[in-house]
Amino acid sequence: MPNFNSHQRLTGFLATLGLAFTLLPTPGMAQSSAPAASATARADQSPLLQPWGSLHGGVPAFDKVRVADFKPALEAAMAENLAEINAIATNPAAPTFENTIAAMERSGQTLTRVSAIYDIWSGTLNDAAFSAVETEMAPKLAAFYDQISQNPALFKRIEAVYNAPATKKLTTEQQRLVEVDYKQFVRAGAKLDATAKARVSAINQQLAGLFTNFSQNVLADEADSVLVLKTDKDLGGLPASLRDAAKTTAGTRKIAAAGVITNTRSSIDPFLTYSDQRGLREKAWRMFTNRGDNGGAHDNNAIITQILQLRAERAKLLGYATHAHLRLDNTMAKTPEAAMQLMEQVWKPGVARVHEEVADMLAVAKKEGAPANFKIEPWDYRYYAEKVRKARYDLDQNEVKQYLQLDKMREGMFWVAGELFNFSFAPVTDVPVYHPDVKVWQVNDKTTGKQIGLWYFDPYARPGKNSGAWMNAYRNQERLDKEVTTIVSNNSNFVKGKDGEPVLISWTDATTLFHEFGHALHGLSSNVTYPSLSGTNVVRDYVEFPSQLLENWLATPEVLNKFALHYQTGKPIPKVLVDRINKASSFNEGFATTEFLASALIDMKLHLAGAQKIDPDKFERETLAGMGMPSELVMRHRTPQFSHVFSSDGYSAGYYSYLWSVVLAADAFSAFTEAGGPYDKAVAARLRKNVFTVGNTVDPAAGYRAFRGRDPKIDALMKQRNFPLAGAKTSTTAPVKKPVGKAKPAAAKGK
């Protein structure tokens, strides 16, 4: 998913949430009227404030960054930005697109650069020193942005341009930008009275601090907790690659043990899949599932209660029934009711499939000697599901994993990008990186050789790095005053093995790799004028569409035959194994669908509860019981660690968007299969033209129709998951008022 810790120009900031609410964890400053020259004057003192040079279109000077420089650099950059905005707001000339809307697009460039680097430290190098800076600066930036979004003189100019007859004569992209800016400012409270504005600002600042605390608590539980495997018996059932990784981690952490399992999904899920030590599986599961929910200093329950109440109050002030209604106002779904309808349509078949899967697993467990009263517990699900998979489809995920080398899968992604987008990737070694694990590639057009952008890859887990997988945009593509190429990154949390040996990843991990690369390609493909409309800056329930779509290319024969090569023999994955993978493609969909939807439904129901004071653990437990949640599994993201929803406003009341987008993706991939196949040139060209290159310059529903020739249907998704199609008539375009804006920044994070 796009990482919503990204700080951008004001319009990009507003676009992220469809509001002027703080991104996370963001720095800030108090009221200021410092001159615009402040950042420039200090450029010789702080590398963070300097332009990014000319190499490859300019790159961050990561080798010169010091944590101590962040606070003064952010303050200087924000003072400069505030002066720029003040100059726009007080311009004596009549408001025009150029002196108001375009001028806003040009503002805040120093802050954008500083914040991009700040976000990288927040997500990947977050130690105690940085956390202290982050805690101090988060509320300050919220206050700073409110100074802009609530500036009456600035909004008066934006409103004048929005209502001006001359605006109808602007280009389509310019008209779109005017509309987006105007509606985002209104949604942020620009029309409120002074008292209400002050309260909204106070809420934003308080939320910014709570978001930071939430993130740091989850990070602390991940960093501080590990499962120590004391003896070789504790390694029982683990394949060689996982044993080696566990041993390597023990050495890295200086723990005298047979192995160590870290508290991240990329480490826990494989352990739960293969470990034959049930007691240890339970310990690993509880360690991971209870992040943020252990009591003490890092418990997130009280923080969640406060966040929900503040969001509810803010929504009321802004004229919305609930935070959910506010958040969905500028999405494709339009209303929480439309999103709920889609989720409930898939929930029942998902739960029904779980019951079937559990019955199959119980049969295997009893065949292996389990007692008559044996019950599948959540820490058993992956373990016995893998046994069923192997028995039913003769498919051993560990056998598949031997053909999925991380480096080869990366090359496979590059090849797909070449076929669908005409991109080529060449490694570069002349740019600084923020960690030795990070590698960089220059992306070019294969035909012209023209540089498209840079792609940074940060693949491995480490202390201080957020778990999961995500995409960032360090710089947005634009051509407002000159051609500016983008810089994007993909970030994962794979566990390193032995030095010199390939890192083997699971099919699920390979799918996630392609997913996040889809976000990167969305950013790299951007071809727009204005940075706020660039790349992945689209509405929340559309942003996951390109990434969900790209997952489909992993399983194509072209990728598997060329890049799924055995790590020892170099031979391609056998066709018989691929056939078994395809036959098992809808296996365990009950689990995958239900664990996701449980999180998405809880997210929506929490935010539809309004001002009700919520005990998160109790609400989660009782709501899931009322929904008929199977006891054999839990939400993919339990509430106390649900960073998508509580580390920022980014996916709040918006986690459903993954399902919304996967409906689009399944339907869109059908356009390829109905034509000449996954690499059909004509369909790929339509996809690039109408989806990947346009950013937020067009209404997403209109863009999808231009690509597909019609609105999307849910049928393809139900068929993919082998769910019944009865009554499947919902499309993901609500027949309500047309969409009004975008809701996301230029960045991305895992599902």
Disulfide bonds with the S-S distance in Angstrom:
none
